[in-house]
């Protein structure tokens, strides 16, 4: 087994792989490193199935995964656009539909990897900080593993999201106070009470997200997209997928990394603001106001690394307003996908990038649809959706009128 360790993404300081609930002393997140020279270049020539840490075993040499604690995450559909591709003038537009994961969001990839690590290190307590989606995911995986699970929630998380995680037996806490400070406090609480907090920048959570890159390589028959568009909440998903593509390149399996398009809501865009200013670090964003609490992280834990990486790789960063997000939700529904606003923001950003000639015509683009609209039903109040009321004996007449 190759030597694996954790490395600070900011200053490069190394930490033991068993380090949990920690950031570097320079306050940047840690990232898992291992010898990519041990990855067979022909690995993807044989199709495999099952838990992704086993299916892509050379990229997870630090884990001895137990499929029993997987919920069948990953291997989500890659859907080809039927309507939008021609309107946008793209050669190919594909939707990586992460709504098909066990708890309906991409978070399950990270939770699956984190819970495996927590069990291997002897933890019996598992938890996270969440605006709802990650809470349900961690609750489901913690319950499956027989662990005591603790979910810390923002004070404005909708009741339906709280119920959807408590059904797994998790202990939920709605915490009133600064969200950024709560993140720091949990690192201390985790160490003191021996709780493995799978937070947004947990190195093993990021490792789970990189599996999406490997799936795309398989689903696109070894061809990579020109661009991949992702929403930026905490920044962890973008980091994870990018890490996956970098590992494919650095192991000699592919020759390059796709261009990344990161999208934030205009009501909370700390990463985009820093990018537009040419700054090296993000600033805390005050008074967030978005359609979806998923997009309201005022100081994304992975924000600085996303900023660095996308700058270095000629990535794009854009922000979109609520009106454009709602329009994108409707466009996705025409493709057969009901996405939550955070997911629709990605398509809205792509449309803006094409409109502003930031993406060339004829490009092949993948949009990551991160979560289902069923996670946040109140958003439907933003649309005029009312059924027709009709008496049975008038039904035929209604159809004759409606079909003219």
Secondary structure, DSSP 8 states (H G I E B T S, - for coil): ----EEEETTT--EE-TT--S---TTS--EEEE--GGGS-TTGGGS---S-HHHHTGGG-TT----GGG--S-----EEE-SSHHHHHT-SEEEEEEGGGSTTSBTHHHHHHHHHHHHHHTT--EEEEEESSHHHHHHHHHHHHTT-EEEEEEETT--HHHHHHHHTTT-EEEEE-S-HHHHHHHHHHHHHHHT-EE--TT-HHHHHHHTHHHHHHHHHTTT---SEEEEE-SSSHHHHHHHHHHHHHHHTTS-S---EEEEEEETTS-HHHHHHHHT-SS-----S---S-GGG--TT-TTHHHHHHHHHHTT-EEEEE-HHHHHHHHHHHHHTT--B-HHHHHHHHHHHHHHHTTSS-TT-EEEEEE-BBGGGGGGGGGGS--------GGGHHHHHHHHT-
